[in-house]
Amino acid sequence: MGLSAFCLRARGLRFPILGLDCDARKIAIARDAARAHGPDLRFTVHDARDQLPAHDGSVALLDLLQYLDRGEQAALLRAAAERVNADGRLVVRSTLRAPGWRYRLSRAVDWFSAAVRWTLDAAVAYPTADWVQEQLESAGLQGTIRPCWGRTPFNNWLGVFARSGR
């Protein structure tokens, strides 16, 4: 629904943003909200399994890895890494497979979200932090993945990666 883009705008950041999601309902909501922000904030229906649009800069993958199988996850991470330029960053936020109650709760919420049709698809595979790190390092990026659940009960992790040598 464009929440991350609108947060960036609220912080005064004015670079062009293209938001992609496979859920046409959420894209319609984002487009309606974006009208007040000008043409450099766009939203398009797009399935992450399809080729990513041409891009050279920073990329954010937010809350989608678990909806792809392992091969699709690897392909998406490679494609996203290819689009990160020397000054760019790849930001990945995802529920990751890890021991503990947060992971079990996050899986239950993903199941419920699919059952009530908040998400179009059910979760397929939860990668581990180590696996995501390995995929991005093999694509020439360096970075860290850390828990970002704060005061929430969810097993969300945040990875920030850049070209090696940055």
Secondary structure, 3 states (H helix, E strand, C coil): CCHHHHHHHHCCCCCCEEEEECCHHHHHHHHHHHHHHCCCEEEEECCCCCCCCCCCECEEEECCHHHCCHHHHHHHHHHHHHCECCCCCEEEEEECCCCCHHHHHHHHHHHHHHHCCCCCCCCCCCCCHHHHHHHHHHCCEEEEEEECCCCCCCCEEEEEEEECCC
